[in-house]
Amino acid sequence: MIDKKMYEQLAYKPKNVYDCMTPEQRREMMDMCEEYRKFLDAGKTERECVKTAEKMANEHGFVPFDSVDSLKPGDKVYMINRKKNILLAVIGDGDITEGINIVGAHIDSPRLDLKQNPLYQSTEMALLKTHYYGGMKKYQWTALPLALHGVIYTKDGNQVEVCIGEKDDDPVFCVTDLLPHLAKTQMEKKLSEAIEGEALNILIGGMGINGSDIDDKVKLNILNILNIAYGIKEEDFISAELEVVPAFKARNVGLDNSFVGAYGQDDRVCAFTSLKSIFDIEAPHKTALCLLVDKEEIGSTGNTGMLSRFIDMAIAELIEKLTGKCDMLMFNRVIRNSACMSSDVSAAVDPNYIEVFEKQNSSYAGHGMALMKYTGSRGKSGASDASSEFVHEITTILNNDNVIWQTCELGKVDQGGGGTIAMYIANLNIDVIDCGVPVLSMHSPFEVTAKGDIYMAYKTYMAFYRDR
């Protein structure tokens, strides 16, 4: 008995979220996840996420950054960068040189992008050529109802927004697959080779235009339909951004409704909880900043990825409007004293594939927010490795706020790994730690998260904004 008490006092044991929640917290969790499912359905692309976040920001009293000449404690502002990034800030009452508390997530997800010249006809069917975006198992994207989202610019400069496949009476699209009766050769290939990238072509039509005597009459019919509906011509595809995503809506999973199943939860589950927390934070001491970025799935490159200078420029402008100036010395002091939670998902242990996880250092669905001291692959390649001091600071905040959390790595050491935006934030000389919601079936068209973990992610960011 003495040994048992000693073990309970000295040993570390992760907690189950549901064992620690009150009935009121469970109701709050369920309500939040209903709101989250609507967020997922409204924002299946990075552009749609930004537009949805802007609408939510306006509803919560945030105003465009450019609409104010100066800033004071309590002000709530947002900036949008090229329609694919959004930064929201709640100005604290402390000296800005004490630093800023940042929660950063990404809003892009694996998908199929249309090529610049995508439309063609073969065997009297019309198809669209695609180029897959981000890390995916290509075979998961066949024989699946798909929707088309994005923007097209016509020659006269008009922007046309496209969203086909989401309404109940909309047509959907698909990548066809080979029947098992004829798939002997295909099924002898490795999974990574069974479906080639050039075979991920979208079926878009099969009827020729009435009375046409040209060879490509099915293609012509599709062009005619698009021209009537959107006023576009084939050349307009060249400047278009059209993304193909799963057509189904976010759903509750399990008889007890304990999970959310949906496309794009990596990393929109962290984007949503980041937004939710900054909307609910009131009068922080340090300025709170929520940053949603693009291009993480392909290396955070480009002028909308974390490697762009958007974050530097935005912080500099915040400082200038708050203090009346922003010289290099002041900027450096703010950055040096700032801290960030790099809000990205982890891999939940899957009982069907338990062999790839190191059980003692993996995240489990229903065990709360997952803290990752470092990411990267194998020998920590491409990792940000949080310092002992910063890990202690964050875990102390979470413990004091009764947040249920766990610690993890992404699978066994030699099994693989992955990266986040954390290393790019760390390169700015900001303390940063990876943290996020454990996900089952990550990077698939239908990812699964535990509602308790979503709730604890929200609680984590609230505690970070409020108490650091």
Buried (B, 14 or more C-beta within 10 A) or exposed (E): EEEEEEEEEEEEEBEBBBEBBEEEBBEBBBEBBBEBBBBBBBBBBBBBBBBBBBEBBEEBEBEEBEEEEEBEBEBBBBBBBEBBBBBBBBBBEBBBBBBBBBBBBBBBBBBBBBBEEBBBBEEBBBBBBBEBBBEBBBBBBBEBEBBBBBBBBBEEEEEBEBBBBBEEEEEBBBBEBBEEEEEEEBEEEEEEEBBEEEBBBBBBBBEBBEEEEEEBBBBBBBBEBBEEEBBBEBEBBEEBBBBBBBBBBBBBBEEEEBBBBBBBBBBBBBBBBBBBBBBBBEEBBBBBBBBBBBBBBBBBEBBBBBBBEBBEEBBBBBBBBBBEEBEEEBBEBBBEBBBBBBBBBBBBBBEEEEEBBBEEBBBBBBBBBBBBBBBBBEEBEBBBBBEEEBBEBBBEBBEEBEBBBBBBBBBBBEBEBBBBBBBBBBEBEBBBBBBBBBBBBBBBBBBBBBBBBBBBBBBBBBBBBBBB
